[in-house]
Amino acid sequence: MATSNAVQMLERDLRGIFGTRLQSLVIYGERARAGHHHDPHGHGHDHPPTTTLAIVESMTHDDLRTAAARVGAWHDAGLATPLMIATREFERSLDAFPLEFGAILADHAVVSGANPFASLRVEATDLRRACEVQARSHLLHLRESYLETRGRSDALADLIVESAPAFAALITSIARLEAFSGDDSAAAARHVERIVGLPGAVTDITKLVGGKEISSSEAERLFPPYFAAVERIVSHVDGWSSR
């Protein structure tokens, strides 16, 4: 797999900062799934920044200060600020960040060095607990935010649209918990709909990611099944056990 000019620049910069202490550089997320040959320079708003993770033997304040001076150039090249982790820190943090680090395990491509994730996996119990926290938090915020609309349909429309990205992230987490193998977000939404038994309730909300506006009447139609879906997701995760 070819490496983009931006990622090559990042690797050179990190080598200059850490030398032989740089053990691995990894691309993760959307760019890893699509193949990281794309050069994001001049990507505009159609392409999210390339996310990367660097495993280093050790980090000092001077290392971070030198890296901080390069962040502007990395951003200009279409790169997100790299996640820098000390050796074995990722492994030891899997139980604390099973969703975030589990997503990296699921979608990554090694740019240089050894694969730091070759023997790692997220424990199902840690993932279930994190999903429950995420689902219960979404339910609590949804309930509170609904009260704060004071019954105004226009405010309800804003609430639904603004909460859609967090809901979509929850759906991704539930699909991962269920070992759903597809990487299509729409297919994951339909899969979760089958779990909660509310056809359309999940898909209709996840389609709003990106800030699509909806009318007041549409908001009034969407909210009851949306709220019911979140409640059923909470119940499902609460009673979930690995099969």
C-alpha positions in Angstrom: 0.0 0.0 0.0 1.4 3.3 -1.0 2.0 6.0 1.5 0.8 9.6 1.0 3.3 12.5 0.9 1.8 13.9 4.0 2.3 10.7 6.0 5.8 10.4 4.7 6.5 13.9 5.9 5.1 13.0 9.3 7.3 9.9 9.5 10.4 11.9 8.7 9.5 14.5 11.3 8.9 11.9 14.0 12.2 10.2 13.1 13.9 13.5 13.5 12.4 14.0 16.9 12.5 10.5 18.4 15.2 8.8 16.3 15.3 5.0 17.0 12.7 5.6 19.8 10.0 5.7 17.2 8.9 2.1 17.1 5.8 2.2 15.0 3.6 4.6 13.0 0.1 3.6 12.2 -2.8 5.2 10.2 -6.2 4.4 11.6 -9.8 5.2 10.9 -11.4 6.1 7.5 -8.1 6.5 5.7 -6.9 3.1 6.8 -10.0 1.5 5.5 -9.8 3.3 2.1 -6.1 2.8 1.7 -3.7 5.6 2.6 -2.3 6.3 -0.8 -4.5 9.4 -1.0 -2.5 12.6 -0.5 -4.8 14.8 1.6 -2.9 18.0 0.8 -5.6 20.5 -0.5 -8.3 18.0 0.5 -10.9 20.7 1.4 -13.9 19.7 3.5 -14.8 16.6 1.6 -12.1 14.5 3.3 -11.5 14.3 7.0 -7.9 14.7 8.2 -5.8 11.5 8.3 -5.5 10.1 11.8 -2.3 8.5 13.0 -0.8 6.9 16.0 2.9 6.8 16.9 4.3 4.3 19.4 7.5 5.6 20.9 9.9 4.1 23.5 9.9 7.3 25.6 8.8 10.9 25.4 10.3 14.0 27.0 9.0 17.5 27.3 11.6 18.6 24.7 10.2 15.9 22.3 6.7 17.3 22.8 7.8 20.9 22.4 9.6 20.0 19.1 6.6 18.1 17.9 4.3 21.0 18.8 6.2 23.3 16.5 5.4 20.9 13.6 1.6 20.6 14.2 0.7 23.5 12.0 2.5 22.0 9.0 0.9 18.6 9.7 -2.6 20.2 9.8 -1.8 22.1 6.5 -1.0 18.8 4.9 -4.3 17.2 5.9 -3.1 15.3 9.0 -4.8 15.3 12.4 -2.5 15.8 15.3 -0.9 12.4 15.8 -1.8 10.4 18.9 1.6 9.6 20.7 1.7 6.7 23.0 4.6 5.1 24.9 5.5 1.5 24.5 2.9 -0.8 26.1 0.7 2.2 27.1 -1.8 1.2 24.4 -2.0 -2.4 25.7 -2.4 -1.3 29.3 -5.1 1.2 28.3 -7.4 -1.2 26.4 -9.6 -1.8 29.4 -9.9 1.9 30.1 -10.6 3.0 26.5 -12.2 -0.1 24.8 -14.3 1.8 22.4 -11.7 4.3 21.3 -8.8 1.9 21.1 -10.9 -0.9 19.9 -11.8 1.2 16.9 -8.1 1.6 16.2 -7.6 -2.1 16.4 -10.4 -2.7 14.0 -9.2 -0.2 11.3 -5.5 0.5 11.0 -2.6 0.2 8.6 1.0 0.0 9.7 3.2 2.7 7.9 6.5 1.8 9.6 7.8 -0.5 12.3 6.3 -3.6 13.7 2.5 -4.0 14.1 2.0 -2.9 17.7 -1.5 -4.5 17.8 -0.7 -8.0 16.5 -1.6 -9.8 19.7 -4.1 -7.4 21.2 -7.8 -7.6 21.5 -10.5 -5.8 23.5 -12.2 -7.9 26.2 -15.9 -8.3 25.6 -16.8 -7.4 29.2 -14.8 -4.1 28.9 -16.5 -3.3 25.6 -20.0 -4.1 27.0 -19.4 -1.8 30.0 -18.2 1.0 27.8 -21.2 0.6 25.6 -23.5 0.8 28.6 -21.9 4.0 29.8 -22.2 5.5 26.3 -25.8 4.4 25.9 -27.0 5.5 29.3 -25.2 8.8 28.9 -27.0 9.4 25.6 -30.4 8.6 27.1 -29.8 10.9 30.1 -28.7 13.8 27.8 -31.6 13.2 25.4 -34.1 13.3 28.2 -32.7 16.4 29.7 -32.4 18.2 26.3 -36.0 17.3 25.5 -37.1 19.0 28.7 -35.1 22.1 27.7 -36.9 22.4 24.4 -39.9 23.5 26.6 -42.2 21.9 24.1 -41.0 23.9 21.0 -40.9 21.9 17.9 -38.2 24.0 16.3 -35.9 23.4 19.3 -36.7 19.7 19.1 -35.6 19.7 15.5 -32.3 21.3 16.6 -31.9 18.7 19.4 -32.4 15.8 17.0 -29.9 17.0 14.4 -27.3 18.0 17.0 -27.5 14.7 18.8 -27.3 12.6 15.6 -23.5 12.3 15.5 -23.3 11.0 19.1 -26.1 8.6 18.3 -24.3 7.4 15.2 -21.2 6.8 17.4 -23.3 4.8 19.8 -24.7 2.7 16.9 -21.1 1.9 15.8 -20.2 0.8 19.3 -23.3 -1.5 19.5 -22.5 -3.0 16.2 -18.9 -3.7 17.3 -20.2 -5.2 20.5 -22.4 -7.5 18.4 -19.4 -8.4 16.3 -21.1 -6.9 13.2 -18.6 -7.5 10.4 -19.7 -4.8 7.9 -18.0 -1.4 7.7 -21.1 0.3 6.1 -22.7 2.6 8.7 -26.1 2.2 7.0 -25.9 -1.6 7.3 -24.8 -1.2 11.0 -27.9 1.0 11.6 -30.2 -1.6 10.1 -28.5 -4.3 12.2 -29.2 -2.4 15.4 -32.8 -1.7 14.2 -33.3 -5.5 14.1 -31.9 -5.8 17.7 -34.2 -3.1 19.1 -37.2 -4.1 16.9 -37.9 -0.6 15.6 -37.5 -0.5 11.8 -36.4 2.9 10.6 -35.9 4.4 14.0 -32.1 4.2 13.9 -31.6 4.8 10.2 -33.6 7.9 10.2 -31.5 9.6 12.9 -28.1 8.4 11.6 -28.9 9.8 8.2 -28.9 13.3 9.8 -25.2 13.2 10.6 -23.7 16.2 8.8 -26.2 18.8 10.0 -29.1 18.1 7.6 -32.0 20.3 8.7 -35.4 18.9 9.5 -38.8 20.5 9.8 -40.7 20.9 13.1 -43.3 18.4 11.9 -40.5 15.9 11.0 -39.0 16.4 14.4 -42.3 15.6 16.1 -42.5 12.4 14.0 -38.9 11.3 14.6 -38.4 11.9 18.3 -40.8 9.2 19.8 -39.2 6.3 17.9 -35.7 7.8 18.4 -36.2 8.0 22.2 -37.7 4.5 22.2 -34.7 3.1 20.3 -32.2 4.6 22.8 -34.2 3.1 25.7 -34.2 -0.3 24.1 -30.5 -0.1 23.3 -29.8 0.6 27.0 -31.9 -2.4 28.0 -30.2 -4.6 25.4 -26.7 -3.6 26.5 -27.6 -3.9 30.2 -28.6 -7.6 29.6 -26.0 -8.4 27.0 -23.8 -11.4 27.4 -21.2 -12.8 24.9 -22.4 -15.7 22.8 
